[in-house]
Amino acid sequence: MAEIPKDGNGVPYLSSEYLKELCEEKGLYVQPHLNERLYLHFKAIKKIQGLQPYVNLKALWLENNMLSSIQGLDHLKNLTTLYLHHNSIDKIEGLSNLSNLVTLNLSFNRIKTCDGLQELKKLKTLDLSNNMFTDINDCEQLVELTSLTNLDIRDNQIDNYKDVLPLFERLETITNLQLAGNPACRLISNYRRQFILHMANLSYFDEKPVFDQERQLAIAFSEGGKVAEYDLKKKFEEQAKVTQSLDKNQKIREF
Protein backbone atom coordinates (compact mmCIF):
# COMPACT_ATOMS: atom_id res chain seq x y z
CA MET A 1 0.00 0.00 0.00
CA ALA A 2 1.32 3.43 -0.97
CA GLU A 3 2.39 5.33 2.14
CA ILE A 4 1.71 9.06 2.13
CA PRO A 5 4.82 11.15 2.98
CA LYS A 6 4.93 13.55 5.94
CA ASP A 7 6.68 16.87 6.38
CA GLY A 8 8.96 17.87 9.25
CA ASN A 9 5.93 18.41 11.49
CA GLY A 10 4.50 15.02 10.75
CA VAL A 11 1.74 16.39 8.51
CA PRO A 12 0.88 14.25 5.44
CA TYR A 13 1.29 15.90 2.05
CA LEU A 14 0.80 14.98 -1.61
CA SER A 15 4.06 14.37 -3.44
CA SER A 16 4.25 13.50 -7.14
CA GLU A 17 5.81 10.14 -6.30
CA TYR A 18 3.07 9.27 -3.85
CA LEU A 19 0.32 10.25 -6.30
CA LYS A 20 1.80 7.99 -8.98
CA GLU A 21 2.09 5.08 -6.53
CA LEU A 22 -1.49 5.66 -5.43
CA CYS A 23 -2.75 5.65 -9.02
CA GLU A 24 -0.97 2.39 -9.70
CA GLU A 25 -2.41 0.89 -6.53
CA LYS A 26 -5.95 1.92 -7.49
CA GLY A 27 -5.64 0.55 -11.01
CA LEU A 28 -5.33 4.00 -12.56
CA TYR A 29 -2.69 5.34 -14.96
CA VAL A 30 0.84 6.12 -13.79
CA GLN A 31 0.96 8.92 -16.38
CA PRO A 32 -0.95 11.72 -14.60
CA HIS A 33 -2.55 13.27 -17.69
CA LEU A 34 -4.30 10.01 -18.62
CA ASN A 35 -6.38 9.91 -15.44
CA GLU A 36 -9.96 11.16 -15.38
CA ARG A 37 -10.52 10.41 -11.70
CA LEU A 38 -8.46 10.54 -8.53
CA TYR A 39 -9.22 9.33 -5.00
CA LEU A 40 -7.61 11.43 -2.26
CA HIS A 41 -10.13 11.03 0.57
CA PHE A 42 -9.17 10.06 4.13
CA LYS A 43 -5.54 11.12 3.67
CA ALA A 44 -5.36 13.63 6.58
CA ILE A 45 -3.91 16.26 4.21
CA LYS A 46 -4.12 19.96 5.07
CA LYS A 47 -3.36 21.33 1.61
CA ILE A 48 -4.35 20.53 -1.97
CA GLN A 49 -1.11 20.31 -3.94
CA GLY A 50 0.80 18.37 -6.57
CA LEU A 51 -2.12 18.04 -8.98
CA GLN A 52 -0.72 20.19 -11.80
CA PRO A 53 0.02 17.22 -14.12
CA TYR A 54 -3.50 15.79 -13.69
CA VAL A 55 -5.01 18.18 -16.21
CA ASN A 56 -7.68 15.81 -17.53
CA LEU A 57 -9.33 14.92 -14.24
CA LYS A 58 -13.13 14.86 -14.38
CA ALA A 59 -13.84 13.59 -10.86
CA LEU A 60 -11.85 14.31 -7.71
CA TRP A 61 -12.46 12.93 -4.21
CA LEU A 62 -10.98 15.09 -1.42
CA GLU A 63 -13.50 14.50 1.36
CA ASN A 64 -12.65 13.57 4.96
CA ASN A 65 -9.33 15.38 5.11
CA MET A 66 -8.11 18.36 7.15
CA LEU A 67 -8.46 21.04 4.49
CA SER A 68 -9.17 24.58 5.66
CA SER A 69 -9.09 26.21 2.22
CA ILE A 70 -9.72 25.39 -1.45
CA GLN A 71 -6.64 25.88 -3.59
CA GLY A 72 -4.48 24.20 -6.21
CA LEU A 73 -7.38 23.37 -8.52
CA ASP A 74 -7.25 26.23 -11.04
CA HIS A 75 -5.78 24.09 -13.81
CA LEU A 76 -8.38 21.32 -13.57
CA LYS A 77 -10.68 22.87 -16.16
CA ASN A 78 -12.20 19.52 -17.19
CA LEU A 79 -13.42 18.74 -13.68
CA THR A 80 -17.14 17.96 -13.51
CA THR A 81 -17.38 16.37 -10.05
CA LEU A 82 -15.68 17.59 -6.87
CA TYR A 83 -16.11 16.18 -3.37
CA LEU A 84 -14.86 18.34 -0.51
CA HIS A 85 -17.23 17.35 2.28
CA HIS A 86 -16.12 16.63 5.84
CA ASN A 87 -13.25 19.10 5.97
CA SER A 88 -12.71 22.43 7.81
CA ILE A 89 -13.24 24.78 4.88
CA ASP A 90 -14.60 28.18 5.93
CA LYS A 91 -14.75 29.95 2.58
CA ILE A 92 -15.77 29.04 -0.97
CA GLU A 93 -12.84 30.06 -3.16
CA GLY A 94 -10.48 28.73 -5.80
CA LEU A 95 -13.26 27.44 -8.05
CA SER A 96 -13.62 30.23 -10.61
CA ASN A 97 -11.72 28.32 -13.33
CA LEU A 98 -13.78 25.15 -12.94
CA SER A 99 -16.43 26.22 -15.44
CA ASN A 100 -17.38 22.62 -16.29
CA LEU A 101 -18.23 21.64 -12.73
CA VAL A 102 -21.60 19.89 -12.51
CA THR A 103 -21.53 18.39 -9.00
CA LEU A 104 -20.02 20.03 -5.91
CA ASN A 105 -20.23 18.66 -2.37
CA LEU A 106 -19.16 21.07 0.39
CA SER A 107 -21.23 19.60 3.21
CA PHE A 108 -19.91 19.28 6.76
CA ASN A 109 -17.56 22.25 6.63
CA ARG A 110 -17.54 25.70 8.26
CA ILE A 111 -18.88 27.84 5.41
CA LYS A 112 -21.01 30.92 6.16
CA THR A 113 -21.58 32.53 2.73
CA CYS A 114 -22.04 31.41 -0.89
CA ASP A 115 -19.47 33.78 -2.38
CA GLY A 116 -17.18 32.16 -4.95
CA LEU A 117 -19.72 30.21 -6.99
CA GLN A 118 -20.71 32.75 -9.63
CA GLU A 119 -18.60 31.27 -12.45
CA LEU A 120 -20.04 27.77 -12.11
CA LYS A 121 -22.70 28.17 -14.80
CA LYS A 122 -22.99 24.41 -15.44
CA LEU A 123 -23.40 23.44 -11.79
CA LYS A 124 -26.47 21.24 -11.29
CA THR A 125 -25.97 19.69 -7.86
CA LEU A 126 -24.73 21.63 -4.83
CA ASP A 127 -24.53 20.27 -1.28
CA LEU A 128 -24.04 22.90 1.44
CA SER A 129 -25.66 20.96 4.26
CA ASN A 130 -24.23 20.96 7.78
CA ASN A 131 -22.28 24.19 7.49
CA MET A 132 -22.56 27.48 9.41
CA PHE A 133 -25.07 29.54 7.42
CA THR A 134 -27.24 31.76 9.61
CA ASP A 135 -28.60 34.37 7.17
CA ILE A 136 -30.26 33.22 3.95
CA ASN A 137 -29.24 36.51 2.34
CA ASP A 138 -25.66 35.25 2.44
CA CYS A 139 -26.80 32.75 -0.20
CA GLU A 140 -27.87 35.43 -2.69
CA GLN A 141 -25.26 34.23 -5.20
CA LEU A 142 -27.27 31.03 -5.71
CA VAL A 143 -29.55 33.04 -8.00
CA GLU A 144 -26.67 33.30 -10.49
CA LEU A 145 -26.41 29.52 -10.82
CA THR A 146 -28.82 29.18 -13.72
CA SER A 147 -28.30 25.43 -14.21
CA LEU A 148 -28.78 24.45 -10.56
CA THR A 149 -31.46 21.78 -10.08
CA ASN A 150 -30.45 20.04 -6.83
CA LEU A 151 -29.70 22.07 -3.70
CA ASP A 152 -29.08 20.69 -0.22
CA ILE A 153 -28.73 23.33 2.49
CA ARG A 154 -30.32 21.46 5.40
CA ASP A 155 -29.01 21.39 8.96
CA ASN A 156 -27.55 24.88 9.04
CA GLN A 157 -28.59 27.71 11.38
CA ILE A 158 -30.65 29.86 9.01
CA ASP A 159 -33.19 31.71 11.14
CA ASN A 160 -34.32 34.86 9.25
CA TYR A 161 -37.47 33.09 8.11
CA LYS A 162 -39.11 36.09 6.41
CA ASP A 163 -36.33 36.20 3.80
CA VAL A 164 -36.14 32.48 3.07
CA LEU A 165 -39.06 31.96 0.70
CA PRO A 166 -38.49 35.19 -1.31
CA LEU A 167 -34.95 34.00 -2.13
CA PHE A 168 -35.86 30.43 -3.03
CA GLU A 169 -38.74 31.64 -5.15
CA ARG A 170 -36.13 33.20 -7.43
CA LEU A 171 -34.31 29.87 -7.89
CA GLU A 172 -36.52 28.89 -10.81
CA THR A 173 -34.48 25.87 -11.97
CA ILE A 174 -34.53 24.02 -8.63
CA THR A 175 -36.37 20.68 -8.74
CA ASN A 176 -34.91 19.09 -5.59
CA LEU A 177 -34.56 21.20 -2.43
CA GLN A 178 -33.42 20.03 1.01
CA LEU A 179 -33.92 22.72 3.65
CA ALA A 180 -35.03 20.88 6.79
CA GLY A 181 -33.07 21.28 10.00
CA ASN A 182 -32.85 25.08 9.85
CA PRO A 183 -34.62 27.09 12.58
CA ALA A 184 -36.46 29.11 9.93
CA CYS A 185 -38.38 26.03 8.80
CA ARG A 186 -40.29 25.91 12.08
CA LEU A 187 -41.23 29.59 11.80
CA ILE A 188 -42.64 29.66 8.26
CA SER A 189 -46.42 29.30 8.33
CA ASN A 190 -47.71 26.38 6.20
CA TYR A 191 -44.06 25.64 5.44
CA ARG A 192 -44.36 22.81 2.92
CA ARG A 193 -47.44 24.24 1.21
CA GLN A 194 -45.72 27.59 0.72
CA PHE A 195 -42.65 26.14 -0.97
CA ILE A 196 -44.66 23.87 -3.24
CA LEU A 197 -46.86 26.81 -4.18
CA HIS A 198 -44.07 29.28 -4.89
CA MET A 199 -41.49 26.96 -6.50
CA ALA A 200 -43.24 25.78 -9.64
CA ASN A 201 -40.60 23.22 -10.71
CA LEU A 202 -40.13 21.60 -7.31
CA SER A 203 -40.55 17.83 -7.61
CA TYR A 204 -38.77 16.77 -4.42
CA PHE A 205 -38.74 18.66 -1.12
CA ASP A 206 -37.22 17.65 2.22
CA GLU A 207 -36.92 13.92 1.52
CA LYS A 208 -40.43 13.66 0.04
CA PRO A 209 -41.59 13.78 -3.58
CA VAL A 210 -44.00 16.51 -4.66
CA PHE A 211 -46.86 14.99 -6.62
CA ASP A 212 -49.32 16.89 -8.79
CA GLN A 213 -52.20 16.33 -6.34
CA GLU A 214 -50.23 17.87 -3.50
CA ARG A 215 -49.51 20.91 -5.65
CA GLN A 216 -53.19 21.24 -6.54
CA LEU A 217 -54.08 21.02 -2.84
CA ALA A 218 -51.57 23.75 -2.03
CA ILE A 219 -53.13 25.98 -4.69
CA ALA A 220 -56.60 25.25 -3.34
CA PHE A 221 -55.47 26.16 0.18
CA SER A 222 -53.96 29.43 -1.01
CA GLU A 223 -57.17 30.38 -2.81
CA GLY A 224 -59.82 29.15 -0.37
CA GLY A 225 -58.16 28.05 2.83
CA LYS A 226 -58.72 24.72 4.61
CA VAL A 227 -62.29 24.38 3.33
CA ALA A 228 -61.20 24.51 -0.32
CA GLU A 229 -58.32 22.13 0.39
CA TYR A 230 -60.69 19.69 2.15
CA ASP A 231 -63.22 19.77 -0.68
CA LEU A 232 -60.54 19.03 -3.27
CA LYS A 233 -59.10 16.24 -1.14
CA LYS A 234 -62.56 14.60 -0.95
CA LYS A 235 -62.84 14.91 -4.73
CA PHE A 236 -59.51 13.13 -5.17
CA GLU A 237 -60.64 10.37 -2.80
CA GLU A 238 -63.86 9.85 -4.75
CA GLN A 239 -61.95 9.71 -8.02
CA ALA A 240 -59.59 7.14 -6.51
CA LYS A 241 -62.53 4.96 -5.43
CA VAL A 242 -63.99 5.08 -8.94
CA THR A 243 -60.62 4.15 -10.46
CA GLN A 244 -60.19 1.25 -8.02
CA SER A 245 -63.68 0.00 -8.84
CA LEU A 246 -63.02 0.12 -12.58
CA ASP A 247 -59.72 -1.68 -12.14
CA LYS A 248 -61.39 -4.37 -10.05
CA ASN A 249 -64.12 -4.93 -12.65
CA GLN A 250 -61.52 -5.09 -15.40
CA LYS A 251 -59.59 -7.80 -13.53
CA ILE A 252 -62.79 -9.79 -12.99
CA ARG A 253 -63.59 -9.68 -16.72
CA GLU A 254 -60.04 -10.74 -17.59
CA PHE A 255 -60.27 -13.66 -15.14
C-alpha positions in Angstrom: 0.0 0.0 0.0 1.3 3.4 -1.0 2.4 5.3 2.1 1.7 9.1 2.1 4.8 11.1 3.0 4.9 13.5 5.9 6.7 16.9 6.4 9.0 17.9 9.3 5.9 18.4 11.5 4.5 15.0 10.8 1.7 16.4 8.5 0.9 14.2 5.4 1.3 15.9 2.0 0.8 15.0 -1.6 4.1 14.4 -3.4 4.2 13.5 -7.1 5.8 10.1 -6.3 3.1 9.3 -3.9 0.3 10.2 -6.3 1.8 8.0 -9.0 2.1 5.1 -6.5 -1.5 5.7 -5.4 -2.7 5.7 -9.0 -1.0 2.4 -9.7 -2.4 0.9 -6.5 -5.9 1.9 -7.5 -5.6 0.5 -11.0 -5.3 4.0 -12.6 -2.7 5.3 -15.0 0.8 6.1 -13.8 1.0 8.9 -16.4 -1.0 11.7 -14.6 -2.5 13.3 -17.7 -4.3 10.0 -18.6 -6.4 9.9 -15.4 -10.0 11.2 -15.4 -10.5 10.4 -11.7 -8.5 10.5 -8.5 -9.2 9.3 -5.0 -7.6 11.4 -2.3 -10.1 11.0 0.6 -9.2 10.1 4.1 -5.5 11.1 3.7 -5.4 13.6 6.6 -3.9 16.3 4.2 -4.1 20.0 5.1 -3.4 21.3 1.6 -4.4 20.5 -2.0 -1.1 20.3 -3.9 0.8 18.4 -6.6 -2.1 18.0 -9.0 -0.7 20.2 -11.8 0.0 17.2 -14.1 -3.5 15.8 -13.7 -5.0 18.2 -16.2 -7.7 15.8 -17.5 -9.3 14.9 -14.2 -13.1 14.9 -14.4 -13.8 13.6 -10.9 -11.8 14.3 -7.7 -12.5 12.9 -4.2 -11.0 15.1 -1.4 -13.5 14.5 1.4 -12.6 13.6 5.0 -9.3 15.4 5.1 -8.1 18.4 7.1 -8.5 21.0 4.5 -9.2 24.6 5.7 -9.1 26.2 2.2 -9.7 25.4 -1.4 -6.6 25.9 -3.6 -4.5 24.2 -6.2 -7.4 23.4 -8.5 -7.2 26.2 -11.0 -5.8 24.1 -13.8 -8.4 21.3 -13.6 -10.7 22.9 -16.2 -12.2 19.5 -17.2 -13.4 18.7 -13.7 -17.1 18.0 -13.5 -17.4 16.4 -10.0 -15.7 17.6 -6.9 -16.1 16.2 -3.4 -14.9 18.3 -0.5 -17.2 17.3 2.3 -16.1 16.6 5.8 -13.2 19.1 6.0 -12.7 22.4 7.8 -13.2 24.8 4.9 -14.6 28.2 5.9 -14.8 30.0 2.6 -15.8 29.0 -1.0 -12.8 30.1 -3.2 -10.5 28.7 -5.8 -13.3 27.4 -8.1 -13.6 30.2 -10.6 -11.7 28.3 -13.3 -13.8 25.2 -12.9 -16.4 26.2 -15.4 -17.4 22.6 -16.3 -18.2 21.6 -12.7 -21.6 19.9 -12.5 -21.5 18.4 -9.0 -20.0 20.0 -5.9 -20.2 18.7 -2.4 -19.2 21.1 0.4 -21.2 19.6 3.2 -19.9 19.3 6.8 -17.6 22.3 6.6 -17.5 25.7 8.3 -18.9 27.8 5.4 -21.0 30.9 6.2 -21.6 32.5 2.7 -22.0 31.4 -0.9 -19.5 33.8 -2.4 -17.2 32.2 -4.9 -19.7 30.2 -7.0 -20.7 32.8 -9.6 -18.6 31.3 -12.4 -20.0 27.8 -12.1 -22.7 28.2 -14.8 -23.0 24.4 -15.4 -23.4 23.4 -11.8 -26.5 21.2 -11.3 -26.0 19.7 -7.9 -24.7 21.6 -4.8 -24.5 20.3 -1.3 -24.0 22.9 1.4 -25.7 21.0 4.3 -24.2 21.0 7.8 -22.3 24.2 7.5 -22.6 27.5 9.4 -25.1 29.5 7.4 -27.2 31.8 9.6 -28.6 34.4 7.2 -30.3 33.2 4.0 -29.2 36.5 2.3 -25.7 35.2 2.4 -26.8 32.8 -0.2 -27.9 35.4 -2.7 -25.3 34.2 -5.2 -27.3 31.0 -5.7 -29.6 33.0 -8.0 -26.7 33.3 -10.5 -26.4 29.5 -10.8 -28.8 29.2 -13.7 -28.3 25.4 -14.2 -28.8 24.5 -10.6 -31.5 21.8 -10.1 -30.4 20.0 -6.8 -29.7 22.1 -3.7 -29.1 20.7 -0.2 -28.7 23.3 2.5 -30.3 21.5 5.4 -29.0 21.4 9.0 -27.5 24.9 9.0 -28.6 27.7 11.4 -30.7 29.9 9.0 -33.2 31.7 11.1 -34.3 34.9 9.3 -37.5 33.1 8.1 -39.1 36.1 6.4 -36.3 36.2 3.8 -36.1 32.5 3.1 -39.1 32.0 0.7 -38.5 35.2 -1.3 -35.0 34.0 -2.1 -35.9 30.4 -3.0 -38.7 31.6 -5.1 -36.1 33.2 -7.4 -34.3 29.9 -7.9 -36.5 28.9 -10.8 -34.5 25.9 -12.0 -34.5 24.0 -8.6 -36.4 20.7 -8.7 -34.9 19.1 -5.6 -34.6 21.2 -2.4 -33.4 20.0 1.0 -33.9 22.7 3.7 -35.0 20.9 6.8 -33.1 21.3 10.0 -32.8 25.1 9.8 -34.6 27.1 12.6 -36.5 29.1 9.9 -38.4 26.0 8.8 -40.3 25.9 12.1 -41.2 29.6 11.8 -42.6 29.7 8.3 -46.4 29.3 8.3 -47.7 26.4 6.2 -44.1 25.6 5.4 -44.4 22.8 2.9 -47.4 24.2 1.2 -45.7 27.6 0.7 -42.6 26.1 -1.0 -44.7 23.9 -3.2 -46.9 26.8 -4.2 -44.1 29.3 -4.9 -41.5 27.0 -6.5 -43.2 25.8 -9.6 -40.6 23.2 -10.7 -40.1 21.6 -7.3 -40.6 17.8 -7.6 -38.8 16.8 -4.4 -38.7 18.7 -1.1 -37.2 17.7 2.2 -36.9 13.9 1.5 -40.4 13.7 0.0 -41.6 13.8 -3.6 -44.0 16.5 -4.7 -46.9 15.0 -6.6 -49.3 16.9 -8.8 -52.2 16.3 -6.3 -50.2 17.9 -3.5 -49.5 20.9 -5.6 -53.2 21.2 -6.5 -54.1 21.0 -2.8 -51.6 23.7 -2.0 -53.1 26.0 -4.7 -56.6 25.3 -3.3 -55.5 26.2 0.2 -54.0 29.4 -1.0 -57.2 30.4 -2.8 -59.8 29.2 -0.4 -58.2 28.0 2.8 -58.7 24.7 4.6 -62.3 24.4 3.3 -61.2 24.5 -0.3 -58.3 22.1 0.4 -60.7 19.7 2.2 -63.2 19.8 -0.7 -60.5 19.0 -3.3 -59.1 16.2 -1.1 -62.6 14.6 -1.0 -62.8 14.9 -4.7 -59.5 13.1 -5.2 -60.6 10.4 -2.8 -63.9 9.9 -4.7 -62.0 9.7 -8.0 -59.6 7.1 -6.5 -62.5 5.0 -5.4 -64.0 5.1 -8.9 -60.6 4.2 -10.5 -60.2 1.2 -8.0 -63.7 0.0 -8.8 -63.0 0.1 -12.6 -59.7 -1.7 -12.1 -61.4 -4.4 -10.1 -64.1 -4.9 -12.7 -61.5 -5.1 -15.4 -59.6 -7.8 -13.5 -62.8 -9.8 -13.0 -63.6 -9.7 -16.7 -60.0 -10.7 -17.6 -60.3 -13.7 -15.1 
